[in-house]
Amino acid sequence: MPTVLYHLGLAFLGGLILNVMPCVLPVLTLKAFTALDHAHKDASEQRKVGLGYMLGTSSALLALGGVIVAIRASGKAMGWGMQFQHPTFVAALIAVIVGFSLNALGVFEIVLSTDQEEHEGFLGSVVNGWFAAIMATPCSAPFLGAAAAYALAADTSAPMTLLIFAVIGVGLASPFTALAFLPGLGNRLPRPGPWMETFKQLMGFSLLATAVWLLGSFVRQVTPASTHAFLIFLLALSFGLWAMQRFAGLDASTPRRWIVRSTIVLALAASWHALPFEKQTGKHEASAGEKLKWVEFDPKTIEATLAQGKPVFLDFTADWCTSCKVNDKLFVDTEPVRAALAKTGVVPMKVDMTSQDDDVKDEWLKRTGRNDLPVYVVLLPGGKMDLLPVVITSEMLVSAFERAVAR
């Protein structure tokens, strides 16, 4: 029981800290808009919105846990955030984000019923919770890695795996839900007005920027022809959502709404089914702007290098991992780190996990004891390793290289 409570505590703290990780930042605009939109409503409405958001985050992560349990039962394994290795998942998420952005920009309105005002607060918060949970999965955070590793371990029971994932969702939603239960908060926030529409539209552009970022990962996973086909689908999706609003709004007759909406949905579903999603083959090129000279990842090269008495620095990263990209830019590919590598002779290797194209990479990730990104580890001659934290600094890397040489 102490072990269970310990990992549940880690899961809650990890989910809580995810709120300040880069991958969740695009969702903050949604949360900010929801908070402002409901801040001056009665306390019961605010509590509904807060609980709806927590229901969304916990249910989405519970569903992800269920998928992982099913995959594990089939004899395979799946790490935290590794669903982003699959281009179909990335494409679906991009399409959802584009839909959110078009809604924020006023291209169409999500109409639930004629008494929409009564329902949209709670249901909208649930949807925002789903979105936040999905966007959080590419990131790791302090405490989260240990909790996820325990949940994903082969000997962890299915109910415990599901419970840990649900608690991560509760931790992710806890700040927003706590604010919803604080009395008098609305009096300290700006009152709704015409400026809210401008804020909502700016939020739409921020979501479009997120879609562009994810498209960069998608492009590296599939062939150019598949990318072109998907862009055409996004255009069709945008036109379809506009057409639903223009020709099948609440002012249209019920038969017309059913016919137009059904036709558009079926056409989009057929278009999605026809997308090729052909995986990219060949080596991934180095990212633009990189100054650090990485050695191509190869297990034989690692073994030969260690046999010569030289340590190896492995950087497990992916294009869809925002934390990885931020760390690489601010702390890894920096002058102090490059100088330390040159001085110590440590060999740097970048392990690109953007696509699920190499089971060997998955095996090397498992050797570190982690199943989420980013992972930074210095391999030492003799079979030992120095595993660094998820949150790093250039000074930590330099110290790790110096320790490796001293050993």
C-alpha positions in Angstrom: 0.0 0.0 0.0 2.8 2.6 0.7 4.2 1.9 -2.8 0.8 2.4 -4.3 0.1 5.7 -2.4 3.7 6.9 -3.3 3.1 6.4 -7.0 -0.4 7.9 -6.9 1.2 11.0 -5.2 3.8 11.1 -8.0 1.0 10.9 -10.6 -0.9 13.8 -9.0 2.3 16.0 -8.7 3.4 15.0 -12.3 0.0 16.0 -13.7 0.0 19.3 -11.7 3.5 20.2 -13.0 2.4 19.4 -16.6 0.5 22.7 -16.5 3.8 24.6 -16.8 5.4 22.4 -19.4 5.7 23.8 -23.0 3.3 21.2 -24.6 0.3 22.4 -22.5 0.9 26.1 -23.3 -1.4 26.1 -26.4 -4.2 24.9 -24.2 -3.7 27.7 -21.7 -5.5 30.2 -24.0 -8.6 27.9 -24.0 -8.5 27.7 -20.2 -8.0 31.4 -19.8 -10.9 32.2 -22.1 -13.2 29.7 -20.3 -12.2 31.2 -16.9 -12.9 34.7 -18.0 -16.1 33.8 -19.7 -17.6 32.2 -16.6 -15.8 34.2 -13.9 -18.8 36.5 -13.3 -21.5 33.8 -13.3 -23.0 32.3 -10.2 -20.9 30.0 -8.0 -22.7 26.8 -9.0 -22.0 27.5 -12.7 -18.3 28.1 -12.0 -18.1 24.8 -10.1 -19.8 23.0 -12.9 -17.2 24.3 -15.3 -14.3 23.4 -13.0 -15.6 19.9 -12.5 -16.3 19.5 -16.2 -12.7 20.3 -17.0 -11.5 17.7 -14.4 -13.9 15.1 -15.8 -12.4 15.8 -19.3 -8.8 15.5 -18.4 -9.2 12.4 -16.2 -11.5 10.6 -18.7 -9.2 11.3 -21.6 -6.2 9.9 -19.7 -8.3 7.0 -18.4 -9.1 6.1 -22.0 -5.4 6.4 -22.9 -4.7 4.0 -20.0 -7.3 1.6 -21.3 -5.6 1.6 -24.7 -2.2 0.9 -23.1 -3.6 -1.9 -21.0 -5.1 -3.5 -24.2 -1.8 -3.1 -26.0 0.1 -4.6 -23.1 -2.3 -7.6 -23.0 -1.4 -8.3 -26.6 2.2 -8.6 -25.6 3.4 -5.3 -26.9 4.4 -2.1 -25.1 3.7 1.6 -25.4 5.4 4.5 -23.6 4.0 7.8 -22.4 3.3 10.1 -25.4 4.4 7.5 -27.9 1.1 7.7 -29.7 2.6 10.7 -31.4 4.9 8.4 -33.3 1.9 7.4 -35.4 1.1 9.8 -38.3 -2.7 8.8 -38.2 -2.9 10.1 -34.6 -1.0 13.2 -35.3 -3.1 14.0 -38.4 -6.3 13.4 -36.3 -5.1 15.8 -33.6 -4.1 18.4 -36.2 -7.6 18.2 -37.7 -9.2 18.6 -34.3 -7.0 21.7 -33.5 -7.9 23.2 -36.9 -11.6 22.7 -36.0 -11.1 24.4 -32.6 -9.3 27.3 -34.3 -12.0 27.8 -36.9 -14.6 27.9 -34.2 -12.6 30.5 -32.3 -12.2 32.6 -35.4 -16.0 32.6 -35.9 -16.0 30.5 -39.1 -18.7 28.3 -37.4 -20.3 27.9 -34.0 -20.7 24.7 -32.1 -24.4 24.5 -31.5 -25.5 21.8 -29.0 -29.2 22.7 -28.8 -31.5 25.7 -28.8 -30.9 26.1 -25.1 -27.1 26.1 -25.7 -26.2 28.6 -23.0 -27.4 26.1 -20.4 -25.2 23.3 -21.6 -22.1 24.8 -23.3 -20.3 25.7 -20.1 -20.1 22.2 -18.7 -19.7 20.3 -22.0 -17.3 22.9 -23.4 -15.1 22.4 -20.3 -15.2 18.6 -20.7 -14.0 19.0 -24.3 -11.3 21.5 -23.2 -10.2 18.9 -20.7 -9.9 16.2 -23.3 -7.9 18.6 -25.5 -5.6 19.5 -22.6 -4.9 15.9 -21.7 -4.1 14.9 -25.3 -1.8 17.9 -25.7 -0.1 17.1 -22.4 1.0 13.6 -23.4 4.0 14.5 -25.5 5.6 16.1 -22.5 7.2 14.6 -19.4 7.6 16.4 -16.1 9.3 15.8 -12.7 7.6 13.0 -10.8 5.6 12.0 -13.9 8.3 9.8 -15.3 8.4 7.5 -12.3 4.6 7.3 -12.0 4.2 6.5 -15.8 7.0 3.9 -15.6 5.2 2.2 -12.7 1.8 2.4 -14.5 3.3 1.0 -17.8 5.3 -1.8 -16.1 4.4 -5.3 -17.2 3.7 -6.5 -13.6 1.4 -3.5 -12.7 -2.3 -4.6 -12.7 -4.7 -3.1 -15.2 -6.9 -1.4 -12.5 -3.7 0.3 -11.0 -2.6 1.5 -14.4 -6.0 3.0 -15.1 -6.1 4.6 -11.6 -2.6 6.2 -12.1 -3.6 7.7 -15.4 -6.9 9.0 -14.0 -5.0 10.6 -11.1 -2.6 12.3 -13.6 -5.7 13.8 -15.2 -6.9 15.0 -11.8 -3.5 16.6 -11.1 -3.5 18.3 -14.5 -7.0 19.8 -13.9 -6.5 20.7 -10.2 -5.4 24.3 -10.6 -8.3 25.3 -12.8 -10.8 23.3 -10.8 -9.5 24.9 -7.5 -10.0 28.4 -9.0 -13.6 27.5 -9.9 -14.3 26.8 -6.2 -12.7 30.0 -4.9 -15.5 32.5 -4.0 -15.1 36.0 -5.2 -12.6 35.3 -7.9 -14.8 36.7 -10.6 -14.8 40.2 -8.9 -11.0 40.3 -9.5 -11.1 39.4 -13.2 -12.0 41.7 -16.1 -15.7 41.7 -17.0 -16.8 40.2 -20.3 -17.3 42.6 -23.2 -16.5 43.2 -26.9 -12.8 42.6 -26.1 -13.6 38.9 -25.4 -14.3 38.4 -29.1 -10.8 39.7 -30.0 -9.3 37.5 -27.3 -11.1 34.5 -28.7 -9.9 35.2 -32.2 -6.3 35.6 -31.0 -6.8 32.2 -29.3 -7.8 30.8 -32.7 -4.5 32.0 -34.3 -2.5 30.5 -31.4 -4.2 27.1 -32.1 -3.4 27.4 -35.8 0.2 27.9 -34.7 0.0 24.7 -32.7 -1.4 22.9 -35.8 1.5 24.2 -37.9 4.0 22.9 -35.2 2.4 19.4 -35.3 2.4 19.5 -39.1 6.2 19.7 -38.9 6.3 16.3 -37.1 3.7 14.9 -39.5 5.8 15.9 -42.6 8.8 14.0 -41.2 6.7 10.9 -40.7 5.0 10.5 -44.1 5.8 10.9 -47.8 5.3 14.3 -49.5 2.3 12.8 -51.4 0.7 11.9 -48.1 1.3 15.4 -46.7 -0.2 17.0 -49.8 -3.3 14.7 -49.5 -3.7 15.6 -45.9 -3.5 19.4 -46.6 -6.3 18.9 -49.1 -8.3 17.1 -46.4 -7.8 20.1 -44.0 -9.1 22.4 -46.8 -12.1 20.2 -47.2 -12.6 20.0 -43.4 -12.5 23.8 -43.2 -15.0 24.2 -46.1 -17.3 21.6 -44.6 -17.4 23.3 -41.2 -18.2 26.6 -42.9 -20.9 25.0 -45.0 -22.6 23.5 -42.0 -22.8 26.9 -40.4 -23.9 28.7 -43.6 -26.4 26.2 -45.0 -27.4 24.1 -42.0 -27.6 26.5 -39.0 -30.4 26.7 -36.5 -32.4 28.9 -38.8 -32.7 26.1 -41.4 -35.4 23.5 -41.3 -34.8 20.2 -39.4 -34.8 18.1 -42.6 -32.3 20.4 -44.3 -30.0 20.4 -41.3 -30.0 16.6 -41.2 -29.4 16.3 -44.9 -26.6 18.9 -45.2 -24.8 17.9 -42.0 -25.0 14.1 -42.8 -23.7 14.7 -46.3 -20.8 16.7 -45.1 -19.9 14.3 -42.3 -20.0 11.3 -44.7 -18.0 13.1 -47.3 -15.3 14.0 -44.8 -15.3 10.5 -43.3 -14.8 9.1 -46.9 -12.0 11.6 -47.5 -10.2 10.7 -44.3 -10.5 7.0 -45.1 -8.9 7.6 -48.5 -5.8 9.3 -47.0 -2.7 7.3 -47.8 -0.5 7.9 -44.6 2.5 6.4 -46.4 5.4 6.4 -43.9 8.6 8.2 -44.7 11.6 6.0 -45.3 15.3 6.8 -45.0 17.3 8.8 -42.4 15.9 11.9 -40.8 18.0 15.0 -41.6 19.4 17.2 -38.9 17.2 20.0 -37.7 17.9 23.4 -39.1 20.2 25.6 -37.0 21.9 22.8 -35.1 25.6 23.5 -34.4 26.4 20.4 -32.3 27.7 17.7 -34.5 25.8 14.6 -33.6 27.0 11.1 -34.4 24.4 9.0 -36.1 22.7 6.6 -33.7 23.9 3.0 -34.2 24.2 0.3 -31.5 27.4 -1.1 -33.0 29.0 2.4 -32.9 28.0 2.7 -29.3 29.6 -0.6 -28.4 32.8 0.2 -30.3 33.0 3.7 -28.7 32.5 2.3 -25.2 35.1 -0.4 -25.9 37.6 2.4 -26.6 36.9 3.8 -23.2 34.9 6.8 -24.4 31.5 7.6 -22.8 28.5 8.2 -25.1 25.8 10.8 -24.5 22.3 9.8 -25.8 19.6 12.4 -26.3 16.2 10.7 -26.9 14.1 13.3 -28.6 11.2 13.8 -31.1 9.8 16.5 -33.2 6.5 16.3 -31.4 8.1 16.6 -28.0 8.0 20.3 -27.1 10.1 19.9 -24.0 12.7 18.2 -26.0 12.9 21.1 -28.5 13.0 23.7 -25.8 15.8 21.8 -23.9 17.8 21.3 -27.1 17.6 25.0 -28.0 18.3 26.4 -24.5 20.5 23.8 -22.8 21.8 21.1 -25.1 23.0 22.7 -28.3 24.9 25.5 -26.5 28.5 26.7 -26.5 29.3 25.4 -22.9 28.0 21.9 -23.8 29.8 21.9 -27.2 33.0 22.9 -25.5 32.6 20.2 -22.8 32.0 17.5 -25.4 35.2 18.6 -27.3 37.2 18.7 -24.0 36.0 15.4 -22.5 35.7 13.4 -25.7 32.2 12.2 -24.9 30.5 11.1 -28.1 27.0 12.7 -28.6 24.2 10.7 -30.3 20.7 11.9 -30.9 18.0 9.2 -30.8 15.1 10.5 -33.0 11.9 8.9 -31.7 9.6 11.0 -34.0 8.4 8.0 -35.9 8.0 4.4 -34.9 10.4 3.2 -37.5 13.0 1.3 -35.4 12.3 -1.2 -32.6 16.0 -1.0 -31.6 15.5 2.6 -30.5 12.6 1.5 -28.3 14.8 -1.1 -26.8 17.5 1.3 -25.9 14.9 3.7 -24.4 13.7 0.8 -22.2 17.3 0.2 -21.0 17.2 3.7 -19.4 14.2 2.7 -17.2 12.1 5.5 -18.8 9.3 5.4 -21.3 8.7 9.1 -21.8 10.6 11.9 -23.5 12.9 13.7 -23.2 15.6 11.3 -21.8 19.3 12.3 -21.4 21.7 9.6 -20.4 25.5 9.2 -20.4 26.6 5.6 -21.1 29.9 4.7 -19.4 32.4 2.0 -20.3 31.7 -1.1 -18.3 27.9 -1.1 -18.7 26.9 1.7 -16.2 25.0 4.8 -17.1 24.4 8.3 -15.7 20.7 9.1 -16.1 19.9 12.8 -16.0 16.6 14.4 -14.9 13.9 15.5 -17.3 14.5 19.2 -16.5 18.1 19.9 -17.2 20.5 22.8 -17.6 23.8 23.2 -19.6 25.7 23.1 -16.3 24.2 19.7 -15.4 25.3 18.3 -18.8 28.8 19.7 -18.5 29.1 18.2 -15.0 27.8 14.8 -16.3 30.4 14.8 -19.0 33.2 15.6 -16.5 32.0 12.9 -14.1 32.0 10.4 -17.0 35.6 11.1 -17.9 36.7 11.1 -14.2 35.3 7.6 -13.8 
